[in-house]
Amino acid sequence: MASARQRKKLLQEEAERQRTNAVCLFEIVEVMGNVSVDVLLTSLRVAGPQGELKFVHEQLTNQPSASQVLWRLPTHLMACSLAGEPGGKWQNEQEQTLTERNVVKGVTCTQHLEKGLLLLRKLFVTAPYRPKIKQIMYREEEWNGLLVDLIVHILLEFASPSMSVDTTVQVGRVDDACLEAKVVAGSLALISVAYHHETFGFNWEHTGSMLLKHPCSKMFVMAAFDATTGIVKAIAQLLQTQYKTMHLKELCVSAEIAMEPLGNLLAVQEFYKFLMKVSDPILIPSMHLIYEGIVGIEAACQRMAWDYNIPSPVHRVVDWSYLLFHTLSEYESPSFLDEMFAGRNGEDKRSSLLLAATEEAVRRFNLTLEIPRHQRLLNNQSFRFLVLDALRVVDILAEDSNCAHLVMEGSAPSLAYALSLPNDIFRGIWCGDEAFKLHHVNKGGIQWEKIEPVSQQAKYNGNVLWNTVIPTIPENLGKEAAKAYVLERTCTLLQSLFLFKIVSSLSHFNPALMDDMAKDKLLKLMCPIVRKEGVNFWKPKAVANLTALQQFVSQTMPQLVPEEDNHIFGEFLQSILAFQWE
């Protein structure tokens, strides 16, 4: 495989040939006038790997073969971007003819790149149908190296301050702004296609490793974020200039798909937030698509973090659930949600979808509390915010009810903060007008001591007093092991409270509308936690929602409980149904 220095020299030589007016692919495309990329692709198929392309034009001095087109396209793309400037002028001012032709026709480097990237992407997609072309494309690792350099260069080029897309630019620049965004989206989409079509022969693992080892890898990540932010701004600009909806929708979908393999959480989050603000629901083809996209992006991010030892942005994970639930609450209107969640027979699918999203939220929340994998988070400030975000997600679910809440404000010590300090696991929980603090942790378990609140800010109406005693610590455990033992069970109890709040918030939905699959999912969520730890829930001051919860549990759970879990769920149901009202 060619070294980085050799590739750089190759690109410089190619750029020099551009300046000397040598025949290149972009001139071929240019002199073809309005001929589309599809026509060029058809010509490649007809010609075969070693055949001549059937282009007849007086300006062409020779006819490149299909193999030359396929092999040289990444190099030409790179060289063209090196040799050109955004305004469409070549750096070599002596070539007046080429310069004038570009200016007159409005042909810019951006347009060259856009056409070349589109051709590359289509070649990826059609490769399985052309085995010989497939061999030409993927046989040499040098091609991968050129492609990586190309993508990095394009992202850096178009994410620079001078090239950023601004929504305040004049209308005359709309085409340029849109084109720049399309080029960036195209380069990202190219990575996406390569990733999703590993069976084509493209070595994504190798290319991904090269991206991360690239000298500009850090700049690449920053540039990717800036570039995708530019896409969002370009979309806003398109909205303002009343572009066709189909064109806008296509651009949105391309950008959405392109971001997935990058694991760029921040960029995608901003993109979705923008889509949520768009008044036209046609831009959001399906809420399920958004949900699946969120899950896929997170998986890609975690995969890159584990495979390439990149610090995983775990503290951002819960934001996906928060964003999804926020979307559900924002669009809860007959004109949008009814159409979005209505099944073929008209049945209400809201409960099932919300339950699926809740299941994902619980899974992510549990993941962050796994002691072996995330031990480093216990001393990390991000862990505090993660727990706070997780509880905030539940607040979104429970915004129409008075179910359980932990007080995390004012001078009250935060449960999340306590969890992040192994030497001081629990400091206290504030519940309405009362407060409890950790009295001591010893071999007898955790004990709570009632104290007076130190601030009126600790008051919070409608809270559940959650109180339990962690089982006795085995005597043979050392000091550090005992801390880990207590912490692990404390996390389990926090999960239980988290789950209880979710179930409570779901109770205002009609259980009759939940299909058996949804009920089964809810049962599977509850089984592991209830089996691991007994949980006592104490009454809230506002009990309207708890009454609904009791009804929900009594109607749906008994018929779904396996026989081997009868005794466990018997205790669970008894604890839920045995509340005494004040």
N, C-alpha and C positions, 0 to 999 in steps of 0.2 A: 504494500500500500504506500502511496506517495506520502511523503512527510508534509507537514504544514508549510515548510519553506518551499518545497517543490510545487505545492498547490498554489501558493502565492505567486511564484514565478510564472506558473502556467497562466494564471489569471491576468497577470500584468502583460504577458505577451499577447493574450487574446484581446485585452483592452487596447493594446497598441495596434493590433490588426483592425479593430473597429475604427480607429482614428485614420487609418490609411485607406479607408473605404473598401475594405475587402468584403466579399459577399458573405453575408451572415443570415441567420434564420430570420432575424427581425426585418431585414430588408426584403426577404422573400415574402413575409407576411404583409409588409407594407405595400409592395408593388402589386400584390394580389387585390388590393383595393378592399372591397367589401366581403371578400371571401371569409367565411367563418372558420373557427377552429375545427368544427365538425368536418368541413371539407378537407382541411389539412389532415385530419385524423383518417378520413377515408382514403386519402391518397397514400398514407403510410401503410394502410392495410393492403391496398391493391399492389403496391410496389414490392412488399416483402422485405426481409432484412437487408438484402443486397441489391434490391432493384432501384431503379431511378425514379425519383418523384416526377410525376407528370405535370410539371409547371412550365408553361410556355409564356415567356415574357422577354421582350427585347432587352430589358435592363439586366437580366441575369446572364452572367458569363459562364456559369457552369451549373450542373444539376447535382445537388447532393443526394446521396443514397439515404434510404430510411435508417440504416444503422448509424450513419453520420449524424442524422437529425437526433436520434435517440441518445447517442453517446455525448454529443456536444451541447445538447440543450441546456443542462445545468451550467456548463462553463460559459455559454453565451449569455445566459441570464445574468450571471455574476459579472461578467466583463461589461455587459451593457450598463449595469448599474454603476460600475466603477468609472466608466468612460463618460457617462452622461450626467446632466444636472437636472433638477426638478423642472426647470423652465422649458425643457425640450431642446436646449442647445448643447452641442458637444464641446468638450473642453478644448479640442483642437480647432481654433478659429480659422485655420487655413482652409479647412474643408468647407468653403462657402456653399457649395452646391448641396451637400448633405444637410448643412445647417438650415439653409433657406427652405429646402424641401420639408424638413421637420416643422419649421415654424409655420409655413403656409398650411400644411395639412393638420397642424395641431398635434402631431405625433410626439409624444413625450416618452421619456424613459419609463415613467409610470405605466403608460399604456403598453409598452413593450413587455414589461414585467407581468402585467396583468394577463396579457394574452399567453405568454410563456407559461405562467403558473397554471392557467386554465388547461392548457395542452398537457402539461405534466400530470395534472390531476386526472384528466380523462384517460391518459395512458395507463395510470395506475389501475383505474377501474376496469379497463378493457384488457389488461394484461393476461388474465386466465384464458381468454379466447384466442390468444396469439402466443403459443408456446415459444416460438422462435424469438419474438420480440421480448418475451419475458426473460429469456436467457441473456439477451443483449443488455437488458436494463439492470439485471440484478447479479450478473456474474462477477463483477469486479467490485471490491470494496472501495476502490478509489472514487467510484460514483457516489457512494455514501458520503465520503469525505467532502466532495464538492457540494453535495446537497446541503450538508450541515453548514458549511461556510456560506452558502447562498442564503439559507434561512436566517442565520444569525446576522448577516450583513443587511438583509432587507429589513429585519425588525429594528436593528440599530439605526438604519438610515431613516426609516419612516417614523421612528419614535423620538427622534432628536427634536429639541425645542423649535428649530426653524421649520420643521415639517409637521408639527402637531396640528391636528384639526381643531379649529376653534368655531364654536357655534355662532360667534359674533361676526364671522367673516362676511364679506359682501356676497350678494347673490351670484355675481359673476364667477366666484370661486367654487360654486357648489359642485360643478363637475369634477374639479381637481380634488376637492375634499372627499367626495364620494369615491373617486377612483383610488385615492391613497388608501382609504379604508378597505376597499375591495382587495387591493394588493396584499395588505397585511392579513386580512381574513383569508385570502387565498393561500398565503404561505403557511398560516397556521392550519388551514384545512388540509394542506398537503401532508403535514405531519399526521393529522388525524387519519387520513386515508391510509398512509403507510402503517399506522398502528393497527387499524381495524382490519387490514388485509395482510396479516403476517403470512398466511398460506401462499401469498403471491411470490414469496421468496425474499421480500424486503426484510433486512435484518434490523428490526426496530430496537432490539436490546443493544445492538452494537451502536446504532445511530444515537439512541438515547444516552448511552455512555459517552459518546463523542461530544454530544451537546454539553454534558455536564463537565467534561474535561476541557472544553474549549476555553482558550484564554479569556474570552468575553462572556463566560457563562453567567457571572453575576450581572453583568450589563444586559445579558440576554433576558434574564428574568425581569429586570426592571423595564427593559424595552418592551417586552411582551405585555406587561401591565399597561404601560403608557399607550402602546399601540391599540390594545383592545379598548382602552378608554377612548381613544380616538374614534374607534368604530362606533361606540355609543353616541359620541357627539355628532358623528356623521349621520347616524340614523335620525337624531333629533333635527338635524339640518334638512334631511330629506322630508321629514314630516312638515316642516315649516314651508318647504317649497312645493308641497303637494305632489310628490312623486307617486307613481302608480303603486297601489297597495301590494300587488303581487311582487313587484321588484323589491319593495321594502321587506316583505315577508321573507323572500329568498335570502336577502342579505342578513336578516336576523337569524335565520336557521343556520346559514353558513358560519356566522360568527359563533353561534352557540355550539355547534359541532366542533368547530376548530379549537375552541378553548379546552375541551375535555381532556386531551392527553397531556396538556401542559400542567395540569394540577394547579392552575392559577386561581386560587380561591377568591382572592380579592377582586380580580377582574371579572370573573363570572358573577360574583355577587352584585357588583355594580351594574352589570348587564341586565340581570334579572330585576333588580330594583327599578331600572329604567323601564323595562317592559311592564312592570306592575303599574307604572304611572301613565302608561299609554291608554287613552280612552277607548280606542278601537280594539275590542276583544279578538278580532281576527288575527292579531299578532301573537296571541297566545292560543295556539291550536288545541291544546289539551293540558289540563292541570296535571294529568298523569305524566305527560311528557316532562313537565317541570320537575315533578317528583323524581322520576327516573333519572333525569339529568343531574339532579343534585346528588343522588346516590352514586351515579357513575363517576362524577367529578371527584367526590370524596375518595372513592376507591382508587382512582388513578393517582391521587395525591398521596395516599397512604402507600400505594405500591412503589412509587418513586422514592418515597422516604425510606422504605425498608430495603429496597434493592440497591439504592445508591447512597444510603447513609446520609440523607438530607434531613436536617431537623424538621420534624413534622409539625405543622401549625395546628396542633391539637386544640389549642384554645379557640380556634375559629370554627371547629367542627359543629358546635351546637348552633351556630348562626344559621346553618342551612335549615334546621328544624324551625328555628325562630322565624326565618324568612318565609317558610312555607305556611306556617300557622298564621303569620301576619297577613299573608296573601289571602288565605281562606276567610279571615275575618274582614278584610278590606272589601272583598267582592261578594260578601254574603247578601245578595240581592236577588229577587226573583228573575230578573232579566239576564243574570249571568250564571249564578250557581245552579239554578234549576235546570238550565239547559246543559250546563257542564257535567252535572252529576246524574242526570236522569238516565235511567237504563232504557233498554229497548222496549220493555213493557211498562215503562213509566214509573218503576219503583224508585224510591229515594236511595241514592248511593252515598249520601253525605257521611253517614255513620261509618260505613265500610272504609271510605277513603280516609277519613279522619283517624280511624283506628289504625290503618296501615301506616299513616304518617307518625302516629303516636308510637307504634311499635318500633319504628326506625329511631325515633328520639330516645326511647328507653335503651335500645341497643347501643347507641353512641354514648349515652350517659353511663351505662354500665362499663363500656370499654375504657372510659377515662378513669374508672375507679379500680381497675385491675392492678393489684399491687405489684406483681413481678414486672410487667411490661412498662408500667408508668410510674415506677418508684421515684424517678427523677422529678416528676411533677409535684411531688409533695412539698418540695422546697421552692417551687416555681410560682411566681405571682400569677402567671396565666391560669393556674389551676383554680385559683379563687374566682376569677372572672368566669371560668368555665362553669362552675357550679352555679354561680349567680345567673348566668345565661340560661342554664338548664331550668332553673326554677322560674325564670322569666318566661320561658316557653310555656310552662304550665299555666302561668298567669294569663297568657293569651287564650289558652283552652278554656280557662275558667272565668273569663271576663264577665259572663252572664250569670254567675253563681257566686255563692259565698263559701266555697269549699276551702280546703286547707291552704294556709299561707304561712311561711316563715317570715318573721320580721327581720329584714336585712338592711335597716336604715338607721339613721341617727347615731346615737352612741352605743346602740346595742351591738355586742360582739357578733360578728358574722359567723355563721356555721361554716361557710366556705373558707373563711380565714382560719378558723380553728382547724379544719381538716388539713390545711396546708402546713400546719406546724406540728410535726410528730412529737415534739416535747410538750405540747399543750393541746391535746387532741380536741377536747371540747372546752369552751369557756362558758357558754351559756346559750339558752334559747329564750327569746322573749315571746310571750304569748298574751296579747291584749294588755290588761292592767297588771299582769303578773309576770314575773321573770324567774328563771331557774338557772343556777350556775352549777358547774361541776364541783362537787364537794371533795371527792377523792377518787383515785383509781388505784385499786389494789387487788389482791387475790380474791376479794369478795365481790368484785364487779364494780360497775359504775353507779354511783349514787348521786342524786340530784338534791340540792338544797334550795329551798324557796327564798328569794330575796326580793327586796323592794326595787322597783325601777329607779334608775338614777336620772332619768330624763323623761319628760312628757312625750318626747319623740318616739319613745319605745311603745307607746300605745298604738294598737292596731285592731280595728274591729273585725269580727268574723273569723278569728283564727282557731285552728285546732290545736289543742295542747297535746303534743306528741311526747310520750314519756315511756321509757322502757329501760330494762336493766340488761346489760350485756352478760352473757353466761360467765360463770366462774373461769378464771384463767388457770390452766394447768400449773401445778406447783413446780414442775421440772423445767419450765421455760425460764430463760435468762431475761435480763432487763430489756434488751433490744427486741428479743423475740416476743416478749409480753406486749411491748408497744405495738408491734406489727399485728399481733393477735387482736388487740383491742381495736386498732385502726381498721382492720379488715372487716370486723363485725359492725363497727360504726358505719362504714361505707354501705354495708348491706342494709342497715336500718335506714340510712338515707335513701337508698334505692326504694325501700318499702314505702317510705313517705312519698317519694316522687311518684311511685306507681299509684298509691292511694289517691293522690291529687288528680292524676290523670283519669282514673276510673270515676272519681267523683264528677269531674267535668264532663265525662261522657254520659253521665246518667240523665242529663236533661234531654238526651235523644230518646226517642221511643224505641225500647228494646225490640219491639215487634218488627221494626224495619231493618234490624240487623240480621243478615243471613247467617246460616250455620258456620260458614267459613270465618266470618268476622267474629262470631262468638268463640269459635275454637281458637282463634288468634289471641283473643283476650284471655282465655283460660291458660294458654301456653305462656303468656306473659306473667301470669300470677303464680303459676305452679312452682317454678324454681325458687322464687323469693320466699313464698310461704313455707315451702318445704325446708328451707335452710334456717329460717329464723321465725319464731313466733312473734307476732306483732300486735301490740295493743294500741288501739286508736281511742282517744278520749274525745268527749263531746265538744262540738263547737257551740258558740253562743247562738249563731244563726243556723238553724237545723233544717231549713226547707230542702236544701239540696241533699242533705244526708238522708232524709226520708225517701227521696227519689232513689238514692243509692241503695238503700235497704230493699226497696221494691225491686230494683233492677237485679240485685244479687239473688234475692229469694226466687225470682222468676226464671232466671237464666242459668245460674250456676249448678244447681243440684242435678239437672238432667245431663250435664256435660262432664261431671266429675268422675274419673275412673275409680273403680272399686278400691284399688290399692291406695288411693289418696283420700278415701272417705274420711278417715280420722283426722287428717290434716285440714281438709276443708270444713269438716265439722267444727273444729276449733275456730277456724277463720270465720265461718258464717256466724258462729255464736258471738264472736267478738264484735262483728259488724252489727248484728241484729240486737245486741243486748245493751244498747245505749240507754241510759236513764236520763230523762229530760229534767232540767231544772224548772 
